Amino acid sequence: MIGVTDMATPRLIEKKSSVTKIAEAAVKAGALIIVNAAKEEVPVLTGTLRAGIHAENVDRKLNEISARIGVSKIVYARAIEYGHSKRKPKGYLRVSLYAKQDEATREIRDILKAKL
């Protein structure tokens, strides 16, 4: 015998999937605000470090969707961000995160309100 719950399950799964996709797109849009700010803030000599700043794939966990912002495969990125014995830190990622976190949050909220 099929109950109401059984009949509704495929539609609920489909709806959850579309909501998840919308939420992932919203998180990615928020992350891009911080990425773009970091690209403006980073010191540029050759442009390699600026080009390496990116938002990684959106991660899904139980009741949580997140994106990781960082720099990959550029050895000196950490030395620029945090400094070292001969160089003062130039916190381009942290500065951008703190400066743009409210704007990124608003962007995520606005996308979710518009699409859901």
N, C-alpha and C positions, 0 to 999 in steps of 0.2 A: 504494500500500500504506500502511495506517495502522499506525504503531507505537504502543508503549505510551506514549511521550512525547506523541504527538498526541492520544491518547484522554484522557490525564490533564490536558492543558492547560486545557480549559474549567473543570474542577473546581478547578484551582489558581488560575485567574484569579478565580473566584467566591469562593474561600476568602480570597485576598489582599484582595479588595474588602471582605469582612466584617471582616477583621482591621484594615484601614485605618479603617473606620468606628468600630470599637471604640477604636482608638488616638486618633482625632480627638476622640471623646467624652471620653476620659480627659484629654487635653491641655486641652480646654475646661473640664473640672471643676477641674483644677489652676489654670488661669488665673483662674477665678471666685473662688477662695480669696484670691488677691492683689487682685483687683478689690474684693472686699468689705472687705478690710483697708484699702485705700486710701480707700474711701468713709467708713470710720470715722475715718481719720487726717486727712483734708483739712479745713482750716478752712472753716466755713460762715457765709456772710452771707445769701445768697439761696437757696442750694441748687443753683444752676445748675452750678457746677463739680462738685459731688458727682454730680449726675445725668449729667454728661458722661463720667464715668469708665466705661470698658467694655473688654471683650476683643473684639478684632476677629476676623474669620474665621480659622479654622485654615488655615495655609499648609502645603502638601505639596511637598516637594522630594525628591530622590533620597535615600532612607533617612533622612528627617528630617520630623518633623511639629512645627509650632510655632504659637503664637498670639501676637498682639501686644496688649499692654495699654497703654492710653493715654487721652488726652482729645482729642476732636475738636471743632473749630470754636469753641473758647473761647479768645479772644485772650490773656487774662491767665493762663491755666493755667501757662505757662512761668515767668512772673514770680513766681507763688506757689511753684512747685517750686524754682526756683533763686535767687530774690530779685532785687533790683535796687538801684540807688543809694540808695533811700529805704526799702527793706524787706529784712529778713533773710529768707533762704530758709526755707521750710517744706516740706521734702522728703516729701511724702505718698506719691508713687509709689515713689521709691527706698527709703524707709524700709519701706514695706509689702513690697516685693520682698525685701529683705534679711531682714526679720522672718519672712516666710511661705514662703520658697523651699523649706525642708525639708518643711514641711507639704504644700505643693503637690506636691512630688516624691513624697512618701508616698502622697498621694491618687491620683496617676497610676499609681504602682506597684500599689496595692491594686486599682484598677479593672481594670488589665491582668491581674493574677493571678486575679481573680474571673471575668473574662469569657473568658479564653483558656485 
